[in-house]
Amino acid sequence: MKNFKITMQYDGGRYKGWQRLGQGENTIQEKVEKVLAELVGKTIEVIGASRSEAGVHALAHVANFKTNANLTDADIKNYLYKFLPQDISITEVTSVPESFHARYNAKTKTYLYKIWNEEYTNPFMRKYSMHIAHKLNISNMKTACQYFIGEHDMTVFSNAKSKKKSMIRKIDGVDLEERHGFIYVRVRSNELLDHMVRKIVGTLIQVGLGEIHANYIPKIMSSKEDNPVTFTADVGGLYIEKIDY
């Protein structure tokens, strides 16, 4: 049995996320599995490193699959490149040990969020960033970033339907940089919750707009209210940037 690691980029705008939802559902996993099944002549399960929600993009999402077919890395990469839709691109295919698992072996996942922070809209990035016309206070936002680092109960920063599993997550870093009209927010963690990054970014935007103070974030985290996080950033600005193993 051969195990292959694939790294891909995709524009998630017209998809319902990575994870296969059911027969005929338009997801990235379903598209990749369908093409691979045509290549090997049998059903293939592709395991993704992250279960991204609908509309999320990827700069370097990682997955793996196993097959008995006598194929090389180049065979697989070329076939996927030829038959996948143009909004999904396979950048690398590598043979890996049979024990490799794209999700369970991932040590850190880095998500990138793009904010276009100019008075005028950016027609070329309107689907790939969130436009905030009012000038954001970068210094205050950077101060707010520090409150998210470490282990926290992130229940209020998630839309997770089930609360049976622990909502405690370790966040290794929340970094922010400003360049050429864009504000880039990077969140690094070993495991994320549904909508967690978008709610973190939404809260940072509120800080940048002066709607809340940075030191109010711990109170939000410990809140027992049903919806203490009032702003969730748009999905179009979110990218899976990097998976570290």
N, C-alpha and C positions, 0 to 999 in steps of 0.2 A: 504494500500500500504506500503510495506516494502522498506527501503532504506539501501543498503549495501555499505560500504567502503572497497575497496580492495587495498592492497599494494603489489607490485610485483617487481621482478627483471627480467631483460632479457638481453640477448646478441642480440644486434640489427644488427649484421653484415649482416644477410641475409634478413632483412626486409626494407621496404620503409618508415620507421618511425612509429610513433604511429597512426596517424590519418587515418581512412578509406578513401580511395581515390575513389573507385568505385568497382563494382562487380568483384571479382576474384583477386583484388590487394592484394599483400602480405604485410599486416601491422599487428602490434600488436593488435590494436583495433579489426580488423576483426577476428583475431584468437580467442580472448577472447569472443567476441560476439557470434561467431559460437558455441563454447562449451556451453556457458550459454543458448543459444536458444535450444540446444539439452536437456539440463537439465530441463528447465521449459516448453518446448513444444511450445514456441512462440518467436517471434522476441524480442530481448533485445537490448537497446541502452546503451552502456557503455561510460561514460563521463570521459575523462582523464584530469589530472591537467595541462598537458603540451603537446603541439603538436610537439613532437620531430621530427627532420628530419631523412632521411634515414641513417642507420648505427649507430645512437646514442644508447648507452647502458643505462641501468638503474640499480641502486642499491636500489632505493626505490621510484618508481613511484606510484602515487596514482590515483585511479579512483573510480567512484561510479555507481551504477545502481539500478533501482527500479523494483519491481515485486510483484504480488499478490500471488505468489506461497508460500506454507507453508513450508519454508525451514529455517534451522538453519545456523549459521555462519559455523559450522563444516561441514554441508552437502555441502555447496558451495565450501569451501576450498578443501575438499577431492575430489570432482568431478573435479574441475579445475586442481588439482594436477595430477589426473589420466589421463586426456584426453588432456591437453595442451601439445604442443611440449616441449622437454626437455630444450630448450633454453629460455623458459618462465616459471618462477616459482612464484607462489602466496605465499607470506610469511605471510599474515594476512588478515582475513576477519572479519569485525566488523559491527554490526548493528548500524546505526546512525539515528538521527532525519531526517524526510522526507525533511526538508529544506536544508540539507547538499548538497553542490555542489562542486565537487572536484576541478573545475577550479576557479569558482568565489569566493569561500571561502578561497582560498590559500593566505596566507599573504606574504610568502617569498619562493622563489625557489632557491636551491643551486645546481649549476652545478660544477662538478669536471672534470679537464682535467689532464691527465697523460702524462708526457714527460719522455722518457728514455734517460738520458744524460750521456751515456758512449760511448767510442770509438767503442766498439764492439756492434753488434746487440743483442737483447734479443729474442731468438726464441719463447719463451713461451708467450711473451707479444707483439709480432709484430702486432697482430690484435687489441690490446687493449691499445696501447699507440703510441706516435709519437717519432721516434728515431731522436735525434739531436746529432751527433757525437762530434761536437766541444763543448768544455766546456763553458757553459753559465755563465755570470756574474750575480750571484744571487742578490748581493747588488743593482746593477743597475735596475734589474727587480723589486725588491721590491719598489724602489723609483718610478718606472713607475706605479706600481699598484695604488698609491695614486691619480694619476691624473684621474682615472676612477670613483672614489667614489663621489657620489652626483648626482644631476639631470643634465643630459646633452642631447643635441640633438645627437642621435646616428645614424643618417642617413647614414654616411659614414662607420659605422661598421655593416651594415645590407645589406642583399640581398633582402629585402622586395620588392615585385613587385609593390605593391600599396603604394603611398605616401599620400593617402587621410587622413589617420589617423595620429595622432601625433607620431613623432619619438622620443619624449622626454621620457627618461627612468631614473628612480631613481635606482642607484646601491648602495646597502648597504655595500658591501664589496668586495674587490678583495685581496685574501690572497695567499701567496706562501710559500711553505715549501719544503726542500730538504731532502730526506731520502733514503738510500740504493740504490743510483744510479738513483732514480726517483725524478722529480720535480713535485709537486702537486700544481695546480692552482685552487682555488675555487672562483667562482663568485656568489654573492648573490644579487637577485633582485626580485621585486614583479612581474615584467613582462619583457620578453625578446623579441628581434626581431630575425628574421631568420638570422642564421650564426653569431649572435652578439658575443657569447662566443668564437667561433673559430677565429674570427677576432681580438678580444681582446688578445687572447693567441698568435696569430700570430705576433701581434705588440710587445708583451712582449718578444717573442723569438728574434725579430729583435733588440730590446734593449739589450738583453743578448748577442747577437753576435757582438754588437758594430756597427751595421749598421745604427741605428738612436739613438739619445740621448733621455733620458726619458722626458726632458722638451719640446720636440717637439710634444708630444701627444696632447696638447690643440690646436696646429696649425692644426693637422690632423683633429680633431673634427670639427673645424670651417671652414675647407677647402670647397671650392665650386667646386673642381675638381670632375670629374665623378668617378674616382677610386683612391683616395688617399691612401687607405689601400691596400698595394701590396702583403701581405702575409696572407693567411687563413690557420690555422692549420688543419691537417688531421682530418676527422670525427671520425676515430676509437679510438681516445684518449678521447672522450667526454662521460660523464656519467651524468644522472640525479641522484644526490646523495641524496637529501632530499627535502621534501615539508613540510613547517610549516603552521599550521592552528591556 
